[in-house]
Amino acid sequence: MTDSYDAEGQGESGLRRLVAPNPSPMTETGTNSYVLGTTDLAVIDPGPDDAAHLAALERAVAGRPVRAVIVTHSHLDHSPGAAPLADKLDAPVLAFGPSEAGRSAVMRGLDGLVGGGEGVDAGFRPDERLADGALVTGEGWTLEALHTPGHMANHLSLHWRERNETFTGDTVMGWASTLISPPDGDLGQFMASLDRLEALEARRFHPGHGAPIDASSARCRALRTHRLGREAAVLAALSRPQRIADLVPQIYADTPPPLHGAAARNLLAHLVHLEQTGRVAAAPDIHPDALWQRL
């Protein structure tokens, strides 16, 4: 196991990528954890509280001072390892806030009404909050925190100014689109976050899962096109009123049935966004079992 960790991320000076042993249909080969810097360091997304993975990160740090352990968002595949690793490294845990931080007014209103909470690290609390635009610095590196909600309300991306590269967490990945599950996820926020990340014109994205992305702006455009295509399919299917359970096999016909639960959550995100923009209505009100109709 140690050798597989040490083989990761040797090609770029000042950055190592270590992949946690948590592969799944939702995490690809596993969660990417990053060790940034050469003299004093930052650790980004320690991942799950897995002893072998945390030991590998500690070896990668190799006794050098760590300025911060930074969490892009508090899902169980990203944040539980933060506190135990930070304790070992004598470093603070930084994040935008607890799991509910950054929710839109719409999603705050839906809390408790639409399910959700899949994979959320509900007890996560950072030592320090990292506000939008805040900087974390070390010798030779500067990270700018960018609040990029959508996949998760408290999601941060981190722009590495010296390299014009960005750690995008689960907002932008190269191998798949991301889960958006209300009220933790918000499609309107996600689309705005894509706009913000595209505007960076970053040389490279370093995602929370999967390989680095060199065509960063093109990937943002592709993800936007994908979501707009889903939206068009939803509106076309609602030529007659339907429920999510009826819509999923129509709109996600190319998705394996074991992933239809996640597809239903994404579909709910689309429907909430369409309701908020005045294009569909839910009866009797917004709920996973509601009857949806096009206006």
N, C-alpha and C positions, 0 to 999 in steps of 0.2 A: 504493500500500500504506500509506503514511504517513497519508493522509487517513482510511482505514478504521479505523486504530488510534485516531486522535484523536477520532473520532466516538463512541467507546465511553465509557460511564460518566460523562457530564458532569452527570448529574442529582442527584448526592448529594454534598454538601459534605464534603470530607475523605477522599473515596474515589474512585479511578479504576479502571476495569476495562479491561484491554487484552487482546484475544483473539489468541492465537498462530495463525499460519497453518498449523495441522495438523488440518484437518477430517477426520473419518472416521466410520464407523458406531459406533466406540467412544468418540469424543471430541466428537460433535455438531459444532458450528461451529469448535471448537478449544479449547485450554486457556485458562481464565480466569486471567490474572495480575492481581494487585491492588497498587495503590500507596496506602497508608494514611497519612493525616496531612497537615498543611499546613505545619508548620515543620520538624520532624524526622519522619522517615518510617520505615515498614516496607514491604518488598516481599514479597508472599506468592505462592508458586508461580511462579517465573520461567519455567517451562515448558521446552520443548526448547532445545537449544543452537543456536538459529536467529539468525543475525547481525542480520537485520532486526528481529526481535522484541526482542532484547536492546537494540538501538539505540533502539527506541521506548520501552522501559522507562527507559533512561538519559535520554532527552529528557523523559519525564514526571517524573523525579526533579528535573531542572533544577538540578543543583548543590547541592541541599539535603542536609543530613546524613542518612544512613540508619542507623538503629539496628541493623537486622538484615534479612537476607534469609532468610525462613522458608519451609521446605518442608513441606507437609502429609504427603507420602509419596513414596517413592522409586520411582515409575514413570517410564518414559522420556519421558512427555509432561508431567511436572511438575518433575523435579529436575535434568536435565543442564545447564540454563542457570544454575543457582545459583552454582556456583564462578566461572565467567567473569564474571558480573554482579557478584558480591561483590568480586572483584578490582578491577573498574573503580570500584566505589563505596566501596571501603575499608571494607567492612562484614563481619561474621561471618555464616556460614551456620548457621542453627539448625534442628534437627529432633529428633524423638524419639530417633533413633539410626540406625544402618545398616539395610539392608533386612531383615535377619533379626531385628532388635530387636522385642520384644513378642510373639513367637510363644507360643502356648499350649503346654503340655506335650504335648498330643495332636499338634499340628502339628510340634513338634520331633521327635517320634517317627516322623512320616511323611516327614521330609526325605529325599529321594533315592529314595523308594518310589512316589510318585504323580505324578511329572512336575511340571508347574507352571513357574514362573519367567517366564511370558509378560510381556513388557514391563517386567521389573524392571531397575532401574539398579543392577546388582550391585556396582559399584565406589563407590557413593555413601557418603560419610562426612562428616557435618556437622563444622563447627569446634567447635560446642558442642552438647551434648545438652539438649533442652528437656523436662524431666520433667513428668508429669501434675500440673497445678495450678500450674506455674510461670507467672510474669508477665513480659511484655515491655511496656515502657512508653515513651511519648513524650509530647510536649506535646499534651494533649487526647485521648489515647487510651491504653487499657490492654487488652492481649490476654491472656486466660487460656488456657493450653494444656490441652486435654482429650484424653487418649489415647482414641481411638475406633477400635480395630482392627476388622477384619472384611473389608473390601475389601483391606486390606494390614496386616500386623502392626504396622508402625511408623507407622500413620496417626494424625495429629493433626487435631483441629478447633480453631479459635481463636475464643474468645468475646470479642467487643468489648463490654466492660462498659458504657461510656458510652452506647452505642446499643442495648444488648440485641439485638445482631445477631451471627450466627455464620458464620464461614468453614468450610464443611463438607467441603471437598475433594471426594473421590468417594464419601463415605459416603452423602450425601443429595443427589440431583440431581432436578430437576423433570421432565426430559424422558425419563428412563429409570431403571430400576434399575441396580445396579452389578454388575460382574463379581466373583465370589468364587471364586478358584482356589487350592485347597490345594497346598502347605502355606503359601503366602503369605497366602491368604485363609482365613477361618474363619467359618462361618455362625453358630455359637454366639456368638462375639465380636461379629459384626455385629448380631445381634438385641439384645444388651446395649447396644451403642453407640446403636442406635435409641432404646432406652428412655432413655438418658442425654440424648440430644439433644432428645427430646420434652419431657423434664422441664424443660428450660431455658425453655420457652414464649417462645422468641425472637421478636422482632418481624419478623425477616427472616433467611433463610439466603442466603449467598453461596456457590454451589457451584463446584466445579472445572471444570464444563462447563455451559453453558446459562445461562438467565436467572435472576435472583434469585427466591427463593421466599418469598412473604409469608405463606402459610398453613403455617407451619413444622411445627406439631404435627400438623396434618392430614396433611401429606406423610409424616411418620414413621409415622403409623398406616396410611396407604395402602401404604407399602412393607412394613410388617410383615404386613398382610393378604395382600399379593401373595406373600410368601415362605411364609406358612402355607398358602396355596392350592396352591402348587407342592408343598409337603410332602404335602398330602393327595392330590394327583394321583400322586405317587411311590408312596405306600403303596397306593393303589387299583390301580396298574399292577402292583405286586408281589404280586398274587393268585397269581402263579406266578413262580418264579425267572427273572430276566432280567439281561442285561448292559447297561451304559450305552449301548452302540451301538444296542441294541434299544429302549431307553427314550426316547432323545432324540426320534425322529420322532413318538412317541406324545404325550409331555408338552409338546414344543415344536413342535407342529404348525403354530402360527401364526407361527413364526420362520423367516425366509428361510434356505434351506440354507447360504449362505455364512457364516452365524453359528452353525451347528450345532457348530462346534468350541468356541466360547465357551460355548454352551449345555451341552455335555458337561462342561465344567469346573464350571459352576454346579451341574449335577446331581451331580457327584462331591461337592461341598461339602454338598449336602443329604443325600446318602447317608452321608457320614462323620458328620454331626451326628446322623442317625437311628441309626447304629450306636453312637455314644457315649451316646445316651439309651436304648439297649436295645430299639429297635423294629425293626431290621433286622440281618442278619448278612451278611458277605462270605465267599465261598469261593474259594480257600483262605484268603485274607486281604485286607485293604484294598489295592486296586490298581485303576487305571482299567479293566483287563480282567477284573476279578473277576465272579463270579456272585453276584448279590444276591438275598436272599429276606427276606420279611417274617416276623417272629417272632410 
